[in-house]
Amino acid sequence: MNSFTKSAEPPFAAEGGIPASVLPERDPFRALDELMVVVEILCPAWPERDTFPQGLRTTL
């Protein structure tokens, strides 16, 4: 037994949002390469860093 009647109206936000087209599939490696080109332009040289004490590295 159900005390609620089924509404014939669509949900309140069914027509909400903005229309957007789906982008075509891109090669993920090409997208990464394009991103790295931008990073290289913004930071062409690695910043100087201290070495690890006694040659040890930390792990996460």
C-alpha positions as CSV (number, residue, x, y, z in Angstrom):
1,M,0.0,0.0,0.0
2,N,1.4,3.4,-1.0
3,S,0.0,6.7,0.4
4,F,1.6,8.9,-2.2
5,T,0.1,9.3,-5.7
6,K,2.5,9.3,-8.6
7,S,2.9,12.8,-9.9
8,A,2.4,13.4,-13.7
9,E,4.7,16.5,-13.5
10,P,8.4,16.2,-14.3
11,P,10.9,16.8,-11.4
12,F,11.4,20.4,-10.5
13,A,15.0,20.6,-11.9
14,A,14.5,18.4,-14.9
15,E,14.9,21.3,-17.3
16,G,17.6,23.1,-15.3
17,G,21.2,23.5,-16.1
18,I,23.0,24.9,-19.2
19,P,23.2,23.1,-22.5
20,A,26.7,21.6,-23.1
21,S,28.0,19.5,-25.9
22,V,30.2,16.5,-25.1
23,L,33.8,16.9,-26.2
24,P,35.1,14.2,-28.6
25,E,37.4,11.6,-27.2
26,R,41.0,12.9,-27.1
27,D,44.2,11.0,-26.7
28,P,45.1,11.3,-23.0
29,F,48.8,11.3,-23.7
30,R,48.4,14.2,-26.1
31,A,46.4,16.2,-23.5
32,L,49.2,15.5,-21.0
33,D,51.9,16.6,-23.4
34,E,50.0,19.9,-24.1
35,L,49.7,20.5,-20.4
36,M,53.5,19.8,-19.9
37,V,54.3,22.4,-22.6
38,V,52.4,25.0,-20.7
39,V,54.2,24.0,-17.4
40,E,57.6,24.3,-19.2
41,I,56.7,27.7,-20.4
42,L,55.7,28.9,-17.0
43,C,58.7,27.3,-15.2
44,P,61.5,26.5,-17.7
45,A,64.0,25.4,-15.0
46,W,63.6,23.2,-12.0
47,P,64.0,25.2,-8.7
48,E,67.1,24.5,-6.6
49,R,66.5,21.9,-3.8
50,D,68.5,20.6,-0.9
51,T,69.7,17.0,-1.0
52,F,68.3,14.4,1.3
53,P,70.2,14.1,4.5
54,Q,72.8,11.2,4.3
55,G,71.4,10.3,0.9
56,L,68.2,8.9,2.4
57,R,64.8,9.3,0.8
58,T,61.5,9.4,2.6
59,T,58.6,7.3,1.5
60,L,54.9,8.2,1.8
